[in-house]
Amino acid sequence: MNGRYDVRQVCPAGTQPYTIRAGDTYFSLAMRFNTTVAAIMAANPGVDPNRLQIGQVICIPGAPPMPGECPQGTQPYIIQAGDTYFSLAIRFNTTVAAIMAANPGVDPNRLQIGQRICIPGAPPMPGECPQGTQPYIIQAGDTYFSLANRFNTTVEAIIAANPNVDPNRLMIGQRICIPRPGLPPCPGGQYYTIRSGDTLFALANRFNVTVNAIIAANPGIDPMALRVGQIICIPAPAQGGCPSGTSEYIIRAGDTFFSIARRFNISVDALIAANPGVDPDDLQIGQRICVPMA
């Protein structure tokens, strides 16, 4: 077999099969899998370490920890490009010393991409965040300030829900706890989730209210900094908001100006005229419009 192992061959107990890739050497593999060159040679009699071939299958002794094999209170983690014990300690809310203690024999200065280690202090999972908060995975560009705006909370509240997390060193993939938003009171109105392109002026036209009424119903809102996903209160139109000769109607699922016009025996043109500023192609469930009387 020219020094190659049959891919169907089972490796001895305490080892795992590995397929040689470009650049692999016994030395680099020993470092990556926390073993020694001598141990790899012993597990692969007849294989010439100086003539490894891409695609060749060998057996690696001392298999790294798999899920369920890490010590209690830790979790397996696969080293990615750029990882260091320091960055991992920050990401997973632990310490360098704790990671070293959970991985005896691993050289922190020679981590290899694809190497599996054990991380102590698993981050919060769903149901493990404090009451009144929810888990969130950090994405590229996230900051506590942007998250506070997105979830209608404050930077201080996020900090309080995540003791020991450094707000200035958030890592992509890091799990934190976000306080659930305290929704503004909305008596008689309706909650609305901001979408891309929304402005208070457009919302005021869509829901037949004024910009000032929306601002008054949402104290502290910044009209110039609405965030996608932000929940606001749309107040009910003032009584008499519909012109004389029309009546108020609440948009329901499936409604169109055409179907409403047919239902009330009026024309689409008359419906459009009674609702200046309302986009017939962007009706929202719960939106209030004025319907001319037949």
C-alpha positions, 0 to 999 in steps of 0.5 A, a space after each residue: 500500500 506504499 505506506 498508506 493505511 486503508 481508510 476502512 482500517 480501524 485505528 487501535 484503541 486510544 487513537 483516531 484516524 486522520 487524513 494527511 493534508 498539505 503541509 502536515 508533518 509528524 511534528 506539526 501533528 504532534 503539536 496539534 493533537 497534544 501528543 509526541 512524534 514518537 507516539 505517532 510513529 509507534 501508532 503507525 508502524 511501516 509509515 515513513 514520516 518523511 514521505 507522507 502523502 496528501 490523502 494518506 490515512 494515519 492513526 493519531 494517538 491521544 485523541 483530543 477531548 470530544 463532547 462529554 469527555 471534557 471535565 465537569 464544568 468545561 466544554 470542548 472548543 475547536 481552536 480557530 485562526 487567531 485564537 489565544 488563551 487570552 482571547 478565549 478567556 475574555 470570550 468565555 468569561 474565564 481566566 487564562 489560568 483556568 483554561 491552562 488548568 483544564 488542559 494540562 500538557 497543552 502549550 498555550 503558545 503553540 495552539 493549532 487550528 483544529 486543535 480541540 481543548 476544554 474551556 472552563 466556565 461554559 457561557 450562559 445557555 437558554 434558560 441560564 440567563 438571569 430572570 428578566 433577560 435573554 441569551 444573545 450571541 455577539 455578531 460582528 459590529 455589536 457594541 453594548 451601545 448598539 445592543 441597548 438601542 436595538 433591544 430598548 434597554 440601557 448599557 448599564 442594564 446590560 453590564 449589570 446582567 453580565 458581570 465579568 464581561 468586558 464591554 470593550 472586548 466583545 468577541 464574535 460568537 460570545 454569548 451574553 444576557 440581554 435584559 428584556 425590553 421594558 415596553 412603553 405604555 401603549 393604552 389604546 394604541 398598538 405596538 410596532 416593530 421598526 423595519 428598515 426604512 421606517 421614519 416617524 413621518 412615514 409611520 404617522 402617515 401610515 397610521 393616521 396619527 401625527 409625528 408629535 403623537 408618536 413622540 409623546 407616546 414614546 418618551 426618550 425616543 430619538 426620531 433621527 435614530 430609529 433602530 431596526 427591531 426597536 419596538 415603539 407604541 403607535 397611539 390611537 388616532 384622535 377621535 374624529 380623525 377620519 373626515 366627515 363622510 368616512 368611517 374608521 377601518 382596521 386593516 386585517 390579514 389579506 386586506 387590500 384597497 381593492 378588496 376593501 373597496 369591493 367590500 364597502 361598495 366604493 371605488 379604489 380611487 375614493 379609498 385612496 383619496 380618503 387616505 392621503 399618505 397611505 401606501 396601498 401596497 404596504 398596508 399593515 395589520 392593525 393599521 387604521 384607515 378611513 373608508 368613505 361611506 357608500 
